[in-house]
Amino acid sequence: MLVIVSYLLAACLYLTKQAAFLFGGDAAEYNTVAATWSIPHPPGYPFFSFLLNINRYILPGFPPILRDNLLSIVPTLGSSIVLYLLLKRITNRKYISLYVALFYLILFPIWLYGEVTEVFALNNLFIISITYAIIRYRENTSSIYQYILFLLGGLAVAHHQTIIIFAPAWIYLMWGDLIQLFRHKILLKLMLALVGIGFYIYPPIASHFNPPIDWENAQTLSGLIRLVLRSSYGSITAYAGSIPNIVNQMLNTFSTLFFIIQDFKPAGIAFILLGSITAYYKCRRFAIFLYISFFSQIVLFFLTNFFISTAFALAVYERYLLSLYIILSCFFCFGIIAGYDYLINLCSRYLRSSLRRLPTIIAVIYLLAFFAISFRESYAKISYLPISNQFNRFAEDILNTPPRDSIISTKGDTAYFTTAYYYMVRKMRQDLKFIFVDMLSRGYYAERVRKQYPDVIIPPQSDNSAVYYKRFLEDNTQKHAILFESPKDQGYWAPYGLLWRYFNTHDDLKTQKEVLIQENERLWSKVYRIPKLNDEQKSILFLNSLQDYYLTMLYSYSQFLLYEDQPQLAINHLNAILNDYNPHFSQARLALINEYIKEKNCSKANSLDPRKTSVHITLNPTDIKSIVLLKQSCKAE
């Protein structure tokens, strides 16, 4: 009864705290996929994409985003249930196993990505379910779990390819029973695996019907292979253009420790370390399975080579911790058991029989207090999800930026996925030519754009990308305003709100200077809604990165103003960045110090020195050197 009640309460909590609006990262793309039978970015996540679209017909009356979130909520709760069953079977400690399984649900990354539309929650369910099926299969090799293993394995591969990193650990866990696994009814087992893997048929079928998102033209064999192998990104690396860097990869891997400490707390780390030793003596095979799984994850973090210098990069990296937290939760369980048993044995030696229950009471109070503290910290952040509509507003802000009939191109995850949802699903600003310009070099996409926007001139394909994009810009600028998320090397670009506007020549830009400033002022003062975040909201890293996007573009506009000899307007915007949104924005602070020194206002320049303010700001050596040189210049004058 306790187990049932606990999970009913957990389900109510998850359902009431889910995101009701678009979210950052890939979530908005999945919302678009769910509404359009599209194919998400490589590797395409075929099984998840299929479920998203089928869910639309199973629950037609649900609000779309809440319906999509169920494919994270249900697997997260399911992962906790299977984790409880697994730990109970391994340790034979029901209540501690339940405690750990419920604690897993309130770990911040687990909870966060269980409340938004993401692939990682279902991936965790496959990981823990396959592990549990192996344990059950080893207990009785003739059981149905051997068939479940093949089906789950096929589905898992069709869902998220990182499942493969657990293969060495699973092989070790099954060692000695592998021959038996493949000996009987192998055709039936292979058919079950193929049923799962068979969901790779989704991308080519969906691609055939020309959905709005189809990154690799998956209806062709070469396109399907590129999709599955993530050829555009690199099969292992985190993103396209990732360059191997041993120092960064080591720092990247080491930074995992900071996430773990933050989420498990020092006391939890102590239990994990104790559990990693205890597990070896209590259940050696399972412990070695956990060791192999853990180090396989660390190798993955090393190979992906994230550059985690920004809030967005940290947010992307954070999602990869979810499968690691399953392993750590198992060690956590063994650690609690070891600590509790030691306390009982110690007290049994020195306490009278009438006080023998005291250590149990102390342990229960301590664990409940630890749970309550962790819950409160996570809840304070998660409670903002149902009301956080900043990504919706961001998509509206971007689409409200261009003049009528403009060509607009967004490309980053945050900007493209959110604006694609509003343009493709909500049909906002259909007057715009919404083009992913970097894909025009692919013939199939260029042909699609020609059909969708007949008045847009698409140059013939060229091996020289610089020449190709220069022709595209020059050919279309006479008829359409062209606005990109980030400027290209060709032509001249000026900040235009949250985007950059293209001009063929510097003279063209100069003649439009006054209009550009007027339009920017209108956008920043009357249209845009820059997110104001408290400390809890900043802990949701994608929200933090969204604010960074706005402030970076406002800073770019202030630099344009300074270049165009409009220092007072620039100073107003730089002060707004620091005073209203983010006092840690070092570029704005340095720019302001520089302007005040030019004005001979040394007192204001000195007041902005972050080393003399109450705001804790981490400065890199370049920033410190710049501030020192600027202030010396001010004193000299």
Secondary structure, DSSP 4 states (H G I P E B T S, - for coil): -HHHHHHHHHHHHHHHSS--S--TTTHHHHHHHHHHT-B-STT--HHHHHHHHHHHHHSTTS-HHHHHHHHHHHHHHHHHHHHHHHHHHHH--HHHHHHHHHHHHHSHHHHHTTSSS-SHHHHHHHHHHHHHHHHHHHH-TTSTHHHHHHHHHHHHHHH-GGGGGGHHHHHHHHTTSHHHHHHSSHHHHHHHHHHHHGGGGHHHHHHHT--S-BSS-TTSHHHHHHHHHTTTT-SSSSSTTPPP-HHHHHHHHHHHHHHHHHHHHHHHHHHHHHHHHHHHHH-HHHHHHHHHHHHHHHHHHHHH-----SHHHHHHHHHTHHHHHHHHHHHHHHHHHHHHHHHHHHHHHHS-GGGTTHHHHHHHHHHHHHHHHHHHHHHHHHTTGGG--HHHHHHHHHHTSSPTT-EEE--SHHHHHHHHIIIIIS---TTSEE--GGGTTSHHHHHHHHHH-TTS--PPP-S-HHHHHHHHHHHHTTTS-EEESS--SSSEEEEETTEEEEESSHHHHHHTHHHHHHHHHHIIIII-------HHHHTSHHHHHHHHHHHHHHHHHHHHHHHTT-HHHHHHHHHHIIIII-TT-HHHHHHHHHHHHHTT-HHHHHHT-GGGSSS-----HHHHHHHHHHHHHHHH-
